[in-house]
Amino acid sequence: MARQDLSREELFALVWEKPTSEIAKERGVSDVAISKLCSRLQVPKPPRGYWARVQSGQTPRLPPLAAFRDELDRKRREAVRVRAAGVLSILQQQFFRAALSDLRARGIDVGDANARGSRLPDLKPDIATQILLLIENRAHDWVKDGKVAANWSHSVQASATSLVGKILPYARPQLLIFEQERKKGAPESGPVVFVRLTAQLQERIASLAGIVRDQKLRHLVMPLMSADHAWTVRHLYSPDSRDSFDSVLCVSTNEVWVECTRPSWRDDAPPERITTGKLKLQDVMPIDYMAVRHIALPPVISKATEAPYRERLRGLIETERVYDLMSRAAYSMKQDVPGEMLALADRIWFGKARPFWSARDAWTRLEQELEQWETELEAERSALAQSILGISIGDIVAAQSGATLLRLSVTGMTVYTDDKHVTFLVTGTRFRKDGTLGKVADTLRLYFEA
């Protein structure tokens, strides 16, 4: 029950509409969790005996919720301001369409997010956040590739910056915004870090916070991926500078912040280090109510675990056999394909027919198709391993590796097959003996008798 999904006035309406026990059952939490949330949001609960009076036919008077009307008025004013600011320039429309095109290419349903003329549509928080991060990470590339008809300049950057500012109000429910710690009297020059607050990220943060608490550590760190975060300076960071930053999300028992390092352009100078301000975990996610995903993996995968995916696994095995047969046959033909020098002399000998050039062109297309096939096979291996093992990238998993217990923060997974065995490989960053997340990559190997 995320705080972002339940406003103060909504919680007030719920607790005065039905008993706390019913609310807790509907939302899958405890009565205590509802009481704590009421306390945190300063929502008054019905007094003892209230529901007995209701059942007896009485209609007790509801108490006023402090600042209830002020909060509604503030939300209305914010909605009006967002709608008024949602007019896009021609250049901003191009950036917006390029972002939607990238999302569709990834198979994401953007719904009715298309701009209506020059006006920004009413965006869902999830779509708005992904569009914002794409603009941050891809705006320069769109200009360079011609998707946006302009030359990259300060004015084009300013236009993209303004578009980010217009989308930002829609994305805030799914966004963590970290600003650089300001020294007293220093101007607000940025940079700012946007991080997409997904359910998976919340689970990872909860897991790390639990390890920090159990191991009595100061904090743990987690690398930030470009798909989940972006750098800004009110609100767009220059591409070259952004790409050179090594950014990590830091998690303590009750706070989260970002630290980053950029190597100096001088060998004798220390690297540039930036630390953002800290956010209270209880202010950004329901940390007290979240289940922590620490997954113990067995060294051997049972047949019961594999059974629901048996046909899919057999299909993968058969497809890999066909691929191996095709690739061996194709690459055995490569020695018979005319060399590049022969292809260059092709026109001199054969005129317009150019058989050598056609043979090389056909081989190039065949090689590209085999590479695409291999890419799709690898994606299916990863998806199938994720389904069978029940883990996702970012989870913390542990399994016995020889005589030691190996614990990883997962960065990838795949499955490989032969005639007798199926092997699952889980790659990730290894935790140190003291419980902190290190920098060494390692792999867990899990087996299943086919």
Buried (B, 14 or more C-beta within 10 A) or exposed (E): BBBEEBBBBEBBBBBBEEBBEBBBEEBEBBBEBBBBBBEBBEBBBBEEEBBEEBEEEEEEEEEEBEEBEEBEEEEEEEEEEBEEEBEBEEBBBBBBBBBBEBBEEEEBEBEEBEBEEEEBBBBBBBBBBBBBBBBBBBBBBBBEEEBBEBEBEEEBBEBBBBBBBBBBBBBBBBBBBBBBEEEEEEEEEBBBBBBBBBEBBBBBBBBBBBBBEEEEBEBBBBEBEBEBBBBBBEBBBEBEEBEEBEBBBBBBBBBBBBBBBBEEEEEEEEEBEBEBEBBEBBEBBBBBBBEBBEBEBEEEBEEEBBEEBEEBBEEBBEBBEEBEEBBEEBEEEEEEBBEEEBBEBBEEEEEEEBEBBBBBEEBEEBBEEBEEBEEEBEEBBBBBBBBBBEBBBBBBBBBEBEEEEBBBBBBBBBBBBEEEEBBBBBBBBBBEEEBBBBEEEBBBEBEBEB
